[in-house]
Amino acid sequence: MGNDAENSSSKRSSFRDSDHPLVGEVRGLGLIAAVELVADKATKQKFDPPGKVGLYLFERAQEHGLIVRAIQDQIAFCPPMIITEAQVDTLIERFARALEETQAWIAAGMLVV
């Protein structure tokens, strides 16, 4: 008997197929994954200074009840193996909300070197 997380590959691939301007690359296996945040999606240009955008997104995720780890401008996910499909949906929705808030923060000129 498999868990719901094994049946949610299409949801996980939504990260990999993301057209969000901040998502440069998604790496991982199963639900263990990292989302790389970039300043320019086309060139994969990194943010300067490194880590500031990742920290901001980490804080937004925490506000939404999502536990992630910021490794500079990469956001790491490592949910429990017993996570349900509904919980994966919630994880994705909360991360998307944090991503949008981070994009708005950058667009407002708050990323100061």
N, C-alpha and C positions, 0 to 999 in steps of 0.2 A: 504494500500500500504506500503510495507516494504522498507527499504533502502538497498543499496548494501552491507553494512556491515553485515547485517543479513544473506546474501547469501554467505559469505566468510568463513564459518566455516572450510572448508578443508584447507584454507590458514592459519587460526589461529592454526589449529592442527599441522601444520608443525613446529611451535615452540615447541609444547608439545612433538612431536615425534623426536625432534632434536637429532642427534647423534654427534653434535659438542662437542668436549672435554671440552669446558668451560661451557656448559649449564648443570647444575645439576638438576634443576627442573623448571617447568613453572606452575604458578598458575594464576588463574583468572576466570572471568566470562565475556563472550562476548569479547569485545575488551579491556576491562580493565584487564590488566595482569601485572605480574612481572616475570622476568627471573632471576633466581638465578645463579650467576657465581661461579664456584668451581675450586679449584686447581686440584682435582682428581675426575673425574666423577664416577668411580666405588665406591669409599668410601664416596663421597660427602664432602671431606675434604675442609674446607674453606681456603681462602687466608690469609696469614700473611705478612704484617699487613692488617687488614680488611679495606676495602674501597678504597684502592689504585687502584685496577683493575677496580672497578666500576667507579671511577672518570675518569680513562683513557678512558674507553669505552664511557662514557658520552661525553667526549670532542671529540672523533672521530665521534660520532653520530651528535653532533652539527655541526662539520665541513661538514657533509653530508646533513645538513638541516633537521635533524630529532630531534624533541623535545621529550626528555625522562627525567626521573628523576632518579638519582642514589641515592639509599638508601643503603649505604655501598656497598656491592657487589651484590646488586639486582637492576635490571633495570626495572623501572615501566613505563608502557604505559597507556595513558588515552586519546585516540583520540576522536574527536568530534563525536557525534551520527550521524551526516550527512556525515561522511566519505564515499567515494565511493569505489567500489571494486578496481578500478585502483589505488586509493590512498593507499589502504591496501597493494596492490602489491608493491608500491613504499616504503612504510614503512618497509615491510619485507626485501626488497632488500637493503635498506640503513642500516638497523640494521645488516644484514648479512655481509655487507662490514665492518662496525665498529667492528663486532665480529672477523672477519678475521684479521683486522689490530691489534686488541688487542692480539690475539693469536700470531701473528708475533712478537709483542713487548715483550711478555713474553718469547717466544722461543729465542729471541735475548739476553736474560739475563738482560733486563732493569728493571725488578721488583726486586728492591734492598730493603732489609729490613733496 
